[in-house]
Amino acid sequence: MWVSRFIAVLVAIVMVVSSCSTNDTSVSHHSDTPTSGTVTIYVDETFKPIMDSEIFVFEALYKDAHIKVVYAPEAECIKALLNDSAKVIITPRMLTAQEEDYLHKIKYYPATAHIATDAVALILNKKNPDSTFSINVLKEILGAKVANWNQVSTSNNSGAITVVFDHAQSSNVRYIQDSILKGAPLSKQVFAAKSNQEVIQYVMKTPGSIGIIGVNWCKEVNDSSTIHFSDKIRVAGLSTLRKEEGVDYPQPYQAYIALKMYPFSRRIYSINREPYSGLGTGFVSFLSSDRGQRIILKSGLVPANAPVRILKVSKNTNY
């Protein structure tokens, strides 16, 4: 009799231990920690330059940390988070209520953090004499009411206007449709390339083109010794209702983004669905740390936590 009772108690103990192991989400149960192991993250392709820098520094600091990054369009990043292909994503939008509800139903409660602010930039061929737009003119170009550069300026002989995005499912397309067209369809003169690099190359070769990319890619081709973004492309200035400090057509410089003078700025978010403190959580914490924010500051974007130093230069040259 006592043997049977002993076996029954032993089986019960094994079941309890097994159950605890299955439900345990502590770090010890997993192969990764905040500073070691391997994790896959998805990043909106628009932010590749800055994320390459962040990952390089993070892995240099923590030799046992290995971040596998997939650069993809915004829609693909969101999908990867929902189907658990990625523990962490970096995107310029938060989850919708419907997307959050789905994760809550399967017992995941993602943490969202604002890590930086960037901007959508309009780039032009170097030979194009026009480099400033009003929001209304841009809206007419995207909506096919303006199809030739001589409709923008009678002296502009750049020919037909073509507008190129980085990807059909990119965050840049969604932002332009939501912020400028208010949901209206894009014109047939607007088409998608495959990447931000291809947009830049197309604009460099096509005098009548307008490229729409993340401002972080402008920094990639920037000659930092000058006030211009590049000697190969021009970055358009956009008029706003605010005409502060005499700047009628602000470009997406860091200061104008920080002061909200440039109209097409947007926040960058990290979204983390890890149910424990793993490597994904460690990397997100690094992005929000002083070191991670300084990397963002040096990239030309606006950090969420670290202050941007803005200097006012006086026009008075009398000393």
C-alpha positions as CSV (number, residue, x, y, z in Angstrom):
1,M,0.0,0.0,0.0
2,W,2.7,2.4,1.0
3,V,4.5,1.7,-2.3
4,S,1.4,2.8,-4.3
5,R,1.1,5.9,-2.2
6,F,4.8,6.7,-2.7
7,I,4.5,6.3,-6.5
8,A,1.3,8.5,-6.5
9,V,3.1,11.3,-4.6
10,L,6.1,11.0,-6.9
11,V,4.0,11.3,-10.0
12,A,2.2,14.4,-8.5
13,I,5.5,16.1,-7.8
14,V,6.8,15.4,-11.3
15,M,3.6,16.9,-12.8
16,V,3.8,20.0,-10.6
17,V,7.5,20.6,-11.6
18,S,6.7,20.0,-15.2
19,S,3.8,22.5,-15.1
20,C,6.0,25.1,-13.4
21,S,8.7,24.6,-16.0
22,T,6.2,25.0,-18.9
23,N,4.7,28.3,-17.5
24,D,8.0,29.8,-16.2
25,T,9.0,32.9,-18.1
26,S,12.0,33.8,-16.0
27,V,15.3,34.5,-17.7
28,S,16.8,31.2,-16.4
29,H,14.3,29.3,-18.5
30,H,15.5,30.9,-21.7
31,S,18.7,30.8,-23.7
32,D,19.0,34.5,-23.9
33,T,19.4,37.3,-21.4
34,P,19.3,41.1,-21.9
35,T,23.0,41.1,-22.9
36,S,23.5,37.6,-24.4
37,G,22.0,35.1,-26.8
38,T,20.3,35.5,-30.1
39,V,17.1,37.4,-31.1
40,T,15.4,38.2,-34.4
41,I,14.0,41.7,-34.8
42,Y,12.3,43.3,-37.8
43,V,13.0,47.0,-38.7
44,D,11.2,49.2,-41.1
45,E,13.7,49.5,-44.0
46,T,13.5,53.3,-43.8
47,F,15.5,53.2,-40.6
48,K,18.3,50.8,-41.8
49,P,21.2,53.4,-41.5
50,I,20.5,54.3,-37.9
51,M,19.7,50.7,-36.8
52,D,22.9,49.4,-38.4
53,S,24.8,51.8,-36.2
54,E,22.8,50.9,-33.0
55,I,23.3,47.2,-33.5
56,F,27.0,47.5,-34.3
57,V,27.6,49.4,-31.0
58,F,25.4,47.1,-29.0
59,E,27.1,43.9,-30.2
60,A,30.5,45.6,-29.7
61,L,29.6,46.2,-26.0
62,Y,28.1,42.8,-25.4
63,K,30.2,40.2,-27.2
64,D,27.7,37.4,-26.5
65,A,24.8,39.2,-28.0
66,H,23.7,38.4,-31.6
67,I,20.9,40.4,-33.2
68,K,19.5,39.0,-36.4
69,V,17.8,41.9,-38.1
70,V,15.4,41.8,-41.0
71,Y,14.8,45.1,-42.9
72,A,11.3,45.0,-44.4
73,P,8.4,47.3,-45.3
74,E,6.2,48.5,-42.4
75,A,3.3,46.1,-43.1
76,E,5.7,43.1,-43.1
77,C,7.2,44.2,-39.7
78,I,3.7,44.4,-38.1
79,K,2.8,41.0,-39.6
80,A,6.1,39.5,-38.2
81,L,5.3,40.8,-34.7
82,L,1.7,39.4,-34.8
83,N,2.7,35.9,-36.0
84,D,5.7,35.8,-33.6
85,S,8.4,35.8,-36.3
86,A,9.9,38.8,-34.5
87,K,10.0,39.6,-30.8
88,V,10.8,43.2,-31.4
89,I,10.0,45.6,-34.3
90,I,11.0,49.2,-35.1
91,T,8.3,51.1,-36.9
92,P,6.9,54.6,-37.3
93,R,3.5,53.7,-36.0
94,M,2.0,52.1,-32.9
95,L,-0.2,49.0,-33.1
96,T,-3.8,49.6,-33.8
97,A,-6.5,48.7,-31.2
98,Q,-7.4,45.6,-33.3
99,E,-3.8,44.4,-33.4
100,E,-3.3,44.9,-29.7
101,D,-6.5,43.0,-29.0
102,Y,-5.3,40.1,-31.0
103,L,-2.1,39.9,-29.0
104,H,-3.9,40.3,-25.7
105,K,-6.2,37.3,-26.6
106,I,-3.1,35.1,-27.0
107,K,-1.7,36.4,-23.7
108,Y,0.9,38.8,-25.0
109,Y,1.1,42.4,-23.8
110,P,3.5,44.3,-26.1
111,A,5.5,47.3,-24.7
112,T,5.7,50.3,-27.0
113,A,8.4,53.0,-26.6
114,H,9.1,56.2,-28.5
115,I,12.8,56.1,-29.3
116,A,13.2,58.9,-31.9
117,T,11.6,61.3,-34.3
118,D,12.4,61.3,-38.0
119,A,10.9,62.9,-41.1
120,V,9.7,61.9,-44.6
121,A,11.9,63.8,-47.1
122,L,11.4,64.7,-50.7
123,I,14.5,64.5,-52.9
124,L,15.0,66.0,-56.3
125,N,17.5,65.7,-59.2
126,K,20.4,68.1,-58.9
127,K,19.4,69.8,-62.2
128,N,15.9,70.6,-61.2
129,P,15.6,74.3,-60.6
130,D,12.6,74.0,-58.3
131,S,13.4,72.8,-54.8
132,T,10.6,74.3,-52.7
133,F,6.9,73.3,-52.6
134,S,3.7,74.3,-50.9
135,I,1.8,71.4,-49.4
136,N,-1.1,72.2,-51.8
137,V,1.2,71.9,-54.9
138,L,2.6,68.6,-53.6
139,K,-1.0,67.3,-53.0
140,E,-1.8,68.2,-56.6
141,I,1.2,66.4,-57.9
142,L,0.4,63.2,-55.9
143,G,-3.2,63.4,-57.0
144,A,-2.4,63.8,-60.7
145,K,-3.7,67.4,-61.0
146,V,-0.2,68.5,-61.8
147,A,1.7,66.2,-64.2
148,N,4.5,68.4,-65.7
149,W,7.1,70.6,-64.1
150,N,6.1,73.6,-66.3
151,Q,2.8,73.6,-64.3
152,V,4.8,74.2,-61.2
153,S,7.0,76.8,-62.7
154,T,6.8,78.1,-66.3
155,S,10.6,78.2,-66.5
156,N,11.1,74.6,-65.4
157,N,11.8,72.4,-68.4
158,S,12.4,69.2,-66.5
159,G,9.5,67.5,-68.3
160,A,7.0,65.0,-66.9
161,I,6.8,64.5,-63.1
162,T,7.4,61.1,-61.8
163,V,7.2,60.3,-58.1
164,V,8.9,57.2,-56.7
165,F,8.5,55.6,-53.2
166,D,10.7,52.9,-51.7
167,H,8.1,50.1,-51.5
168,A,4.4,49.7,-52.1
169,Q,3.8,48.7,-48.5
170,S,6.2,51.1,-46.9
171,S,5.6,53.5,-44.1
172,N,6.4,56.4,-46.4
173,V,3.5,55.5,-48.7
174,R,1.1,55.2,-45.8
175,Y,2.3,58.5,-44.2
176,I,1.9,60.4,-47.5
177,Q,-1.6,59.0,-48.1
178,D,-2.7,59.6,-44.5
179,S,-1.1,63.0,-44.0
180,I,-1.4,64.7,-47.4
181,L,-4.0,62.8,-49.5
182,K,-6.2,62.0,-46.5
183,G,-6.9,58.5,-47.9
184,A,-7.3,59.5,-51.6
185,P,-5.6,57.3,-54.2
186,L,-2.2,58.1,-55.6
187,S,-1.9,59.1,-59.2
188,K,-0.5,56.8,-61.9
189,Q,2.7,58.9,-62.1
190,V,3.6,57.5,-58.7
191,F,5.3,54.2,-58.5
192,A,7.3,52.1,-56.1
193,A,10.9,51.0,-56.3
194,K,12.3,48.2,-54.1
195,S,14.3,50.2,-51.6
196,N,15.4,53.6,-50.4
197,Q,18.7,53.1,-52.2
198,E,16.9,52.5,-55.5
199,V,14.8,55.7,-55.0
200,I,18.0,57.7,-54.5
201,Q,19.6,56.2,-57.6
202,Y,16.5,56.8,-59.7
203,V,16.3,60.4,-58.7
204,M,20.0,60.9,-59.4
205,K,19.4,59.7,-63.0
206,T,16.0,61.2,-63.7
207,P,15.7,65.0,-63.9
208,G,11.9,65.1,-63.6
209,S,11.6,62.8,-60.6
210,I,10.7,63.3,-57.0
211,G,11.8,60.7,-54.5
212,I,10.1,60.1,-51.2
213,I,12.4,58.5,-48.5
214,G,13.1,58.6,-44.8
215,V,15.4,61.5,-43.9
216,N,17.9,59.1,-42.4
217,W,18.8,58.0,-45.9
218,C,19.6,61.7,-46.8
219,K,22.1,61.6,-44.0
220,E,23.8,58.6,-45.6
221,V,24.7,60.6,-48.7
222,N,25.4,63.8,-46.8
223,D,28.6,65.8,-46.9
224,S,28.6,66.9,-43.3
225,S,31.1,69.7,-44.1
226,T,28.4,71.7,-45.9
227,I,24.9,72.8,-45.1
228,H,23.5,70.7,-48.0
229,F,22.3,67.2,-47.7
230,S,24.3,66.0,-50.7
231,D,26.1,67.1,-53.9
232,K,24.2,64.4,-55.8
233,I,20.6,65.2,-54.9
234,R,18.5,68.1,-53.6
235,V,16.2,67.9,-50.6
236,A,13.0,69.9,-51.0
237,G,11.8,72.6,-48.6
238,L,8.1,72.5,-47.7
239,S,6.1,75.6,-46.9
240,T,3.9,75.6,-43.8
241,L,1.6,78.1,-42.2
242,R,4.3,78.9,-39.7
243,K,7.0,81.2,-40.9
244,E,9.2,81.5,-37.9
245,E,12.8,82.9,-37.9
246,G,12.3,83.8,-41.6
247,V,12.3,80.1,-42.7
248,D,9.5,79.9,-45.3
249,Y,10.4,76.5,-46.7
250,P,12.1,74.5,-44.0
251,Q,14.0,71.4,-45.0
252,P,14.1,68.2,-42.8
253,Y,17.1,69.4,-40.8
254,Q,17.4,68.1,-37.3
255,A,16.6,71.5,-35.7
256,Y,13.5,72.0,-37.8
257,I,12.2,68.5,-37.0
258,A,12.8,69.1,-33.3
259,L,11.0,72.5,-33.4
260,K,8.1,71.0,-35.5
261,M,8.7,73.5,-38.3
262,Y,9.1,70.8,-40.9
263,P,5.6,69.4,-41.6
264,F,6.4,65.7,-42.3
265,S,7.9,64.6,-39.1
266,R,6.9,61.3,-37.3
267,R,7.8,59.3,-34.3
268,I,9.8,56.0,-34.4
269,Y,8.7,53.3,-32.0
270,S,10.1,50.1,-30.6
271,I,7.4,47.4,-30.0
272,N,8.4,44.5,-27.8
273,R,6.4,41.3,-27.3
274,E,8.9,39.4,-25.2
275,P,7.1,38.0,-22.2
276,Y,10.4,37.9,-20.2
277,S,13.6,40.0,-20.0
278,G,15.5,38.6,-22.9
279,L,17.9,40.0,-25.5
280,G,15.1,41.9,-27.3
281,T,14.3,43.7,-24.1
282,G,18.0,44.5,-23.5
283,F,18.3,46.0,-27.0
284,V,15.2,48.1,-26.6
285,S,16.6,49.4,-23.3
286,F,19.9,50.2,-25.0
287,L,18.0,52.3,-27.7
288,S,16.5,54.4,-24.9
289,S,19.7,54.7,-22.9
290,D,22.0,57.7,-23.0
291,R,24.4,55.9,-25.4
292,G,21.7,54.7,-27.7
293,Q,20.1,58.2,-27.8
294,R,23.4,59.8,-28.6
295,I,23.8,57.6,-31.6
296,I,20.4,58.8,-32.8
297,L,21.4,62.4,-32.2
298,K,24.6,62.0,-34.3
299,S,22.6,60.4,-37.1
300,G,20.6,63.5,-37.8
301,L,17.3,62.3,-36.2
302,V,15.8,63.7,-33.1
303,P,16.2,61.5,-30.0
304,A,13.2,60.9,-27.8
305,N,15.1,61.4,-24.5
306,A,18.3,63.3,-25.1
307,P,18.0,67.1,-25.8
308,V,18.9,68.5,-29.2
309,R,21.2,71.6,-28.9
310,I,19.8,74.3,-31.1
311,L,22.0,77.4,-31.7
312,K,20.6,80.7,-32.9
313,V,23.0,82.5,-35.2
314,S,22.7,86.3,-35.2
315,K,22.7,88.1,-38.5
316,N,24.5,91.0,-36.8
317,T,28.2,90.8,-37.6
318,N,29.2,93.8,-35.6
319,Y,31.3,92.9,-32.5
